Amino acid sequence: MAKIVSRRRFLGVAAAAGLAGATWPRAATQARAASKTELVFVGFGGTYQEGQTKAYIEPFERETGIKVIQTTGVDLAKLKAQVQSKNVEWDVVTLPDRLRYTAVQEGLLTPIDYRTVDARDILREVVTEFAVGHVTVAMMLTYAKTAFKDKAPQTWVDFWNPTQFPGPRGMYNFPAYSMEIALIADGVPKDKLYPLDVARAFRSLDRLKPHIKVWWSQFPQPGVLLKTGEIVMTPWTRTITQVLAGDPLGFSYEGAAITYEAWTVPRGAPHAENAMRFINFALQPQRQAELTKYVAFGPTNRKALPLVDAMLRPLLPSANLERGFLLSGDWWGPNLQRVQEQWNEWRLR
């Protein structure tokens, strides 16, 4: 069985977190000098990486004989330090799209070897020179069913309407996702979002700000807040998983911000060839469908969705792409720092 090497477990998801991990463990350093039949995988930890272990890593080890050493803590600063020092410890990194852009611009990744990696059935929008998407994640409108027994909110316009849909709101404390949602609530068509009108988004958020009780930053938080009644609705990415677990939550994909996580290989990875073999294995439709048994993220392989359980299939982001929009990592990559500074100032007002 694969071993996860980490000083602490992470609960964030990629599509949307990009959180720093624990200090790089010595065990992974030892792996770098180990046999050529190994590779080092870094993910976000928690139930997500446990699912990846069962769906991808353990079957890959059995089929190929290549041992996968795991760690947690996807962090561009660490990746950059490894590449610049020419002491790369990681072989496969799962990166959210918004981090992909920066990693490419800073020369931290090696091109995907599409002679080894078969991406013919992968959604065209998530296949790039340096990264290939493997899951879709949706930031969707989520609400407590107990708070809306007669008429429930279904759009971001409803979310912005505390008169018709009363109650305290939660909001992700981060400009990506939030700016797009604010523009859709203000009437911008979802196919006309980019380039983002940042000033208009802040004006839209100004109207909602008095009704936001909690600005959350950790992805497990909304589940607790909705269950206790501290908030009645919020954008959230883990809704489907909690619905399947029996939580009384309602949701809508209308105007949902859909993003993806991608497989990447660091520049100078010591086991790059093994990494490409792993990526090709994990992109197979059977493997992607298997992951949905553990975490309700959508597959990117078009042949995977029919293999997903029929009850789960219509609930996944991949089955609802036309109702939402694809978050643009190419826009956020060069603009995130500037908008983040504006966001921080706006939050303090």
MARDO-402527 format. One line per field, with one value per residue (C-alpha): x, y, z; residue in one letter; chain; residue number from 1. Coordinates in Angstrom, 3 decimals. Example, Ala and Ser with C-alpha at 12.3 -4.5 7.8 and 13.67 -1.06 7.14 Angstrom:
X	12.300:13.670
Y	-4.500:-1.060
Z	7.800:7.140
aa	a:s
ch	A:A
i	1:2
END
This chain:
X	0.000:1.216:2.504:1.584:4.530:3.385:3.683:0.031:-3.046:-4.665:-8.406:-8.309:-9.123:-7.224:-9.538:-9.754:-7.211:-3.498:-2.632:0.897:1.821:4.010:7.793:9.158:9.715:13.054:11.503:10.721:14.275:15.499:13.195:14.958:18.085:16.171:15.441:14.280:11.127:9.792:8.151:7.080:3.510:2.348:-1.343:-3.726:-4.221:-7.420:-10.201:-9.308:-5.833:-7.132:-9.458:-6.590:-4.642:-7.418:-8.412:-4.996:-1.947:-2.472:-3.684:-0.748:1.716:0.173:0.189:3.647:5.691:6.577:6.393:4.643:5.831:3.241:3.394:1.006:1.326:1.021:2.922:4.434:7.036:8.381:8.264:10.133:12.794:13.347:13.617:15.918:18.207:18.196:17.244:13.812:12.113:8.644:7.707:3.935:2.108:-1.634:-2.101:-5.262:-5.608:-4.963:-1.582:-0.749:-0.401:2.173:4.096:4.373:5.393:8.144:9.474:8.734:7.200:8.329:6.113:3.708:4.966:1.880:3.611:3.192:0.142:-2.971:-5.204:-7.408:-10.541:-9.797:-11.864:-10.100:-10.249:-8.053:-5.270:-2.249:1.445:2.539:-0.564:-3.490:-6.682:-7.842:-10.836:-13.431:-14.603:-17.596:-18.113:-21.905:-24.752:-25.416:-28.159:-29.692:-32.985:-34.372:-34.108:-36.059:-39.034:-41.311:-39.061:-35.331:-32.627:-31.461:-29.286:-26.667:-29.315:-31.286:-28.173:-27.969:-31.653:-31.923:-35.507:-36.934:-34.367:-33.545:-30.793:-27.057:-24.750:-21.288:-18.714:-15.341:-12.693:-10.821:-11.315:-11.227:-14.731:-16.174:-15.599:-17.179:-20.175:-20.647:-20.629:-23.170:-25.400:-25.061:-26.266:-23.065:-23.611:-21.449:-19.845:-18.852:-17.062:-13.457:-11.613:-13.215:-14.640:-13.095:-14.603:-18.104:-17.586:-16.674:-19.748:-21.878:-20.194:-20.813:-24.550:-24.168:-21.486:-23.858:-25.528:-22.360:-21.871:-18.929:-15.994:-14.694:-11.296:-11.076:-13.169:-14.684:-16.106:-19.343:-20.649:-20.492:-21.841:-24.841:-25.580:-25.575:-27.641:-24.942:-25.423:-28.257:-26.395:-22.930:-20.893:-19.179:-17.282:-18.014:-21.768:-22.355:-20.143:-22.133:-25.485:-24.474:-23.521:-27.077:-26.741:-29.978:-28.477:-29.875:-27.755:-27.815:-25.315:-26.760:-23.811:-21.454:-17.740:-16.181:-12.453:-10.052:-6.966:-4.213:-1.413:1.982:5.617:8.260:11.173:14.073:11.866:14.125:11.531:9.847:9.383:7.574:5.525:4.298:3.342:1.407:-0.428:-1.416:-2.696:-4.674:-6.353:-7.925:-11.734:-11.949:-9.565:-11.365:-14.732:-13.316:-12.282:-15.922:-16.639:-14.531:-14.889:-17.624:-15.435:-16.091:-13.921:-12.233:-12.149:-15.296:-15.453:-15.417:-18.777:-20.839:-18.937:-19.966:-22.828:-26.095:-27.386:-24.202:-23.533:-25.981:-24.728:-21.112:-19.585:-18.705:-22.405:-23.301:-20.642:-23.167:-24.956:-21.805:-18.640:-14.990:-12.918:-10.050:-6.669:-5.119:-6.843:-6.230:-2.579:-1.291:-4.001:-4.358:-1.806:-3.253:-6.860:-5.926:-4.505:-7.717:-9.737:-7.820:-8.359:-12.059:-12.589:-11.234:-13.608
Y	0.000:3.500:5.518:9.141:11.001:14.188:16.075:17.078:16.247:18.780:19.076:21.559:20.775:21.801:23.539:26.010:26.072:26.061:25.965:25.643:22.336:21.174:21.324:18.984:15.634:13.876:10.628:12.169:13.496:9.952:8.833:11.067:8.995:5.720:3.247:4.269:2.272:5.012:8.395:11.110:12.423:15.580:16.327:18.198:15.443:14.624:12.486:13.740:12.223:9.107:8.698:9.267:6.579:4.018:5.017:5.786:5.092:1.600:0.181:1.888:0.306:-3.138:-2.847:-1.323:-2.259:1.429:2.531:5.854:7.856:10.436:13.740:16.670:20.417:21.734:25.019:27.003:28.575:25.116:24.042:27.151:26.653:23.071:23.965:26.946:24.960:22.060:19.807:18.690:16.190:15.971:14.030:14.540:17.612:18.260:21.979:24.102:25.924:29.356:28.117:26.435:29.773:31.093:27.810:27.910:31.589:30.958:27.927:25.441:22.684:20.284:19.761:16.840:14.008:13.373:10.433:8.662:10.518:9.794:12.891:12.264:11.773:14.524:17.719:19.991:23.011:21.315:19.984:22.306:22.017:21.811:20.430:18.122:18.417:15.392:16.580:19.321:21.181:23.528:26.498:26.379:28.030:25.929:26.469:24.886:23.238:23.910:27.662:27.634:25.305:27.153:28.730:28.098:30.266:29.025:31.821:34.327:37.011:35.190:35.062:38.848:39.240:39.172:40.463:37.482:35.031:36.241:35.005:35.419:34.528:33.030:33.979:32.576:35.044:35.103:37.207:34.317:32.843:35.708:38.362:36.254:35.428:39.115:40.036:37.360:38.644:42.107:40.897:40.069:37.019:34.094:33.931:37.629:37.610:37.922:40.166:40.803:44.249:44.423:47.783:46.580:43.390:45.374:47.596:44.464:43.051:46.341:45.628:42.160:42.889:43.836:40.430:38.338:37.007:34.704:35.105:31.568:30.429:26.726:24.482:22.269:25.355:25.894:22.420:23.197:26.736:25.558:22.717:24.966:27.678:30.327:30.905:29.863:29.909:30.245:29.388:26.026:23.256:20.268:20.344:17.128:15.081:16.320:15.772:12.173:11.892:12.844:16.522:18.507:20.817:22.201:23.420:24.947:24.688:27.796:30.151:27.832:28.594:25.409:24.931:22.021:20.530:19.342:16.806:18.483:17.390:19.732:20.767:18.530:15.858:12.873:10.326:12.238:9.143:7.351:10.494:10.484:6.823:7.591:10.521:8.382:5.682:8.126:9.703:6.429:6.482:3.571:5.294:8.646:6.958:5.087:8.358:9.524:6.754:8.640:12.324:13.955:15.752:15.429:13.422:15.102:12.004:12.045:8.255:8.231:9.863:6.928:4.644:6.670:5.437:6.488:8.186:10.235:11.053:13.994:15.596:16.011:19.198:17.382:16.741:20.386:22.275:24.124:25.546:27.102:28.714:27.737:29.843:31.392:30.561:32.458:35.643:35.103:34.117:37.597:39.502:37.702:39.693:43.053:42.043:40.343:43.639:45.429:42.657:42.962:46.725:46.359:43.781:46.235:49.029
Z	0.000:-0.777:2.118:2.637:4.074:5.811:9.068:8.961:6.910:4.648:4.010:1.108:-2.456:-5.530:-7.781:-5.419:-2.471:-3.382:0.326:1.638:3.230:6.043:5.999:3.349:5.039:5.084:3.827:0.458:0.195:0.663:-2.140:-4.645:-4.450:-4.435:-7.204:-10.660:-9.935:-7.677:-7.966:-5.520:-5.634:-3.854:-3.323:-1.034:1.526:3.389:1.944:-1.537:-1.507:0.212:-2.762:-5.188:-3.373:-3.851:-7.386:-8.871:-6.801:-5.416:-8.772:-10.532:-8.110:-8.638:-12.433:-12.925:-9.873:-9.461:-5.822:-5.231:-2.243:-1.238:0.551:0.987:0.653:-2.908:-2.777:-5.651:-3.382:-2.521:-6.126:-7.212:-4.551:-5.685:-9.353:-8.797:-6.501:-8.997:-6.098:-7.261:-4.964:-6.563:-9.689:-9.976:-8.670:-8.888:-9.574:-9.681:-12.993:-11.442:-10.137:-13.418:-15.195:-12.709:-12.685:-16.471:-16.559:-14.013:-15.877:-13.109:-15.233:-17.909:-20.973:-20.797:-23.008:-25.097:-26.748:-23.409:-22.126:-24.182:-23.926:-26.963:-24.839:-22.317:-22.418:-24.891:-22.552:-19.911:-22.164:-22.346:-23.099:-19.456:-17.708:-18.319:-16.276:-14.301:-12.225:-12.518:-9.414:-9.120:-6.803:-6.722:-4.868:-1.760:0.798:3.893:2.938:6.417:5.797:2.513:2.718:0.289:-2.341:-2.572:-4.187:-7.594:-9.047:-7.914:-8.400:-5.687:-3.530:-3.850:-2.840:0.977:0.852:-0.994:0.378:3.904:6.163:6.782:3.931:3.792:1.151:0.154:1.305:-1.979:-5.121:-7.634:-7.887:-5.829:-8.499:-11.229:-9.040:-8.216:-11.914:-12.812:-9.982:-11.532:-14.905:-16.802:-19.069:-18.013:-21.472:-21.283:-17.925:-19.122:-18.914:-15.532:-14.819:-11.346:-10.406:-11.304:-9.304:-6.198:-6.637:-6.800:-3.706:-1.881:-2.032:-0.552:2.025:4.903:4.617:4.693:8.205:7.612:5.226:5.152:3.884:4.766:2.536:5.281:7.068:5.090:5.924:9.638:9.227:7.197:9.614:12.680:10.987:11.327:7.594:5.266:1.946:0.432:-2.649:-1.991:-3.771:-1.526:-1.710:-3.647:-1.334:1.678:-0.033:-0.706:2.963:3.900:4.820:4.164:1.567:-1.665:-4.552:-7.999:-10.836:-12.501:-13.001:-11.099:-11.375:-12.714:-12.576:-12.822:-11.305:-13.603:-13.500:-13.843:-13.710:-12.221:-14.397:-13.427:-11.805:-11.028:-12.162:-15.000:-17.157:-14.341:-13.760:-17.359:-17.042:-13.877:-15.488:-18.457:-16.085:-13.941:-16.981:-18.059:-17.901:-15.467:-13.054:-13.200:-12.682:-9.690:-8.014:-7.944:-5.418:-2.887:-3.795:-5.877:-8.400:-12.107:-14.522:-17.483:-19.669:-21.813:-21.668:-17.862:-17.175:-18.551:-16.138:-13.079:-10.935:-12.580:-9.403:-9.005:-12.662:-13.088:-9.876:-10.997:-12.489:-15.714:-16.352:-15.755:-17.675:-19.841:-16.784:-15.377:-16.760:-16.801:-14.425:-16.378:-14.914:-17.820:-16.586:-12.878:-13.295:-14.233:-12.330:-9.005:-7.022:-8.080:-7.431:-4.159:-2.872:-3.834:-2.211:1.078:1.150:0.305:3.075:5.658:4.640
aa	m:a:k:i:v:s:r:r:r:f:l:g:v:a:a:a:a:g:l:a:g:a:t:w:p:r:a:a:t:q:a:r:a:a:s:k:t:e:l:v:f:v:g:f:g:g:t:y:q:e:g:q:t:k:a:y:i:e:p:f:e:r:e:t:g:i:k:v:i:q:t:t:g:v:d:l:a:k:l:k:a:q:v:q:s:k:n:v:e:w:d:v:v:t:l:p:d:r:l:r:y:t:a:v:q:e:g:l:l:t:p:i:d:y:r:t:v:d:a:r:d:i:l:r:e:v:v:t:e:f:a:v:g:h:v:t:v:a:m:m:l:t:y:a:k:t:a:f:k:d:k:a:p:q:t:w:v:d:f:w:n:p:t:q:f:p:g:p:r:g:m:y:n:f:p:a:y:s:m:e:i:a:l:i:a:d:g:v:p:k:d:k:l:y:p:l:d:v:a:r:a:f:r:s:l:d:r:l:k:p:h:i:k:v:w:w:s:q:f:p:q:p:g:v:l:l:k:t:g:e:i:v:m:t:p:w:t:r:t:i:t:q:v:l:a:g:d:p:l:g:f:s:y:e:g:a:a:i:t:y:e:a:w:t:v:p:r:g:a:p:h:a:e:n:a:m:r:f:i:n:f:a:l:q:p:q:r:q:a:e:l:t:k:y:v:a:f:g:p:t:n:r:k:a:l:p:l:v:d:a:m:l:r:p:l:l:p:s:a:n:l:e:r:g:f:l:l:s:g:d:w:w:g:p:n:l:q:r:v:q:e:q:w:n:e:w:r:l:r
ch	A:A:A:A:A:A:A:A:A:A:A:A:A:A:A:A:A:A:A:A:A:A:A:A:A:A:A:A:A:A:A:A:A:A:A:A:A:A:A:A:A:A:A:A:A:A:A:A:A:A:A:A:A:A:A:A:A:A:A:A:A:A:A:A:A:A:A:A:A:A:A:A:A:A:A:A:A:A:A:A:A:A:A:A:A:A:A:A:A:A:A:A:A:A:A:A:A:A:A:A:A:A:A:A:A:A:A:A:A:A:A:A:A:A:A:A:A:A:A:A:A:A:A:A:A:A:A:A:A:A:A:A:A:A:A:A:A:A:A:A:A:A:A:A:A:A:A:A:A:A:A:A:A:A:A:A:A:A:A:A:A:A:A:A:A:A:A:A:A:A:A:A:A:A:A:A:A:A:A:A:A:A:A:A:A:A:A:A:A:A:A:A:A:A:A:A:A:A:A:A:A:A:A:A:A:A:A:A:A:A:A:A:A:A:A:A:A:A:A:A:A:A:A:A:A:A:A:A:A:A:A:A:A:A:A:A:A:A:A:A:A:A:A:A:A:A:A:A:A:A:A:A:A:A:A:A:A:A:A:A:A:A:A:A:A:A:A:A:A:A:A:A:A:A:A:A:A:A:A:A:A:A:A:A:A:A:A:A:A:A:A:A:A:A:A:A:A:A:A:A:A:A:A:A:A:A:A:A:A:A:A:A:A:A:A:A:A:A:A:A:A:A:A:A:A:A:A:A:A:A:A:A:A:A:A:A:A:A:A:A:A:A:A:A:A:A:A:A:A
i	1:2:3:4:5:6:7:8:9:10:11:12:13:14:15:16:17:18:19:20:21:22:23:24:25:26:27:28:29:30:31:32:33:34:35:36:37:38:39:40:41:42:43:44:45:46:47:48:49:50:51:52:53:54:55:56:57:58:59:60:61:62:63:64:65:66:67:68:69:70:71:72:73:74:75:76:77:78:79:80:81:82:83:84:85:86:87:88:89:90:91:92:93:94:95:96:97:98:99:100:101:102:103:104:105:106:107:108:109:110:111:112:113:114:115:116:117:118:119:120:121:122:123:124:125:126:127:128:129:130:131:132:133:134:135:136:137:138:139:140:141:142:143:144:145:146:147:148:149:150:151:152:153:154:155:156:157:158:159:160:161:162:163:164:165:166:167:168:169:170:171:172:173:174:175:176:177:178:179:180:181:182:183:184:185:186:187:188:189:190:191:192:193:194:195:196:197:198:199:200:201:202:203:204:205:206:207:208:209:210:211:212:213:214:215:216:217:218:219:220:221:222:223:224:225:226:227:228:229:230:231:232:233:234:235:236:237:238:239:240:241:242:243:244:245:246:247:248:249:250:251:252:253:254:255:256:257:258:259:260:261:262:263:264:265:266:267:268:269:270:271:272:273:274:275:276:277:278:279:280:281:282:283:284:285:286:287:288:289:290:291:292:293:294:295:296:297:298:299:300:301:302:303:304:305:306:307:308:309:310:311:312:313:314:315:316:317:318:319:320:321:322:323:324:325:326:327:328:329:330:331:332:333:334:335:336:337:338:339:340:341:342:343:344:345:346:347:348:349
END
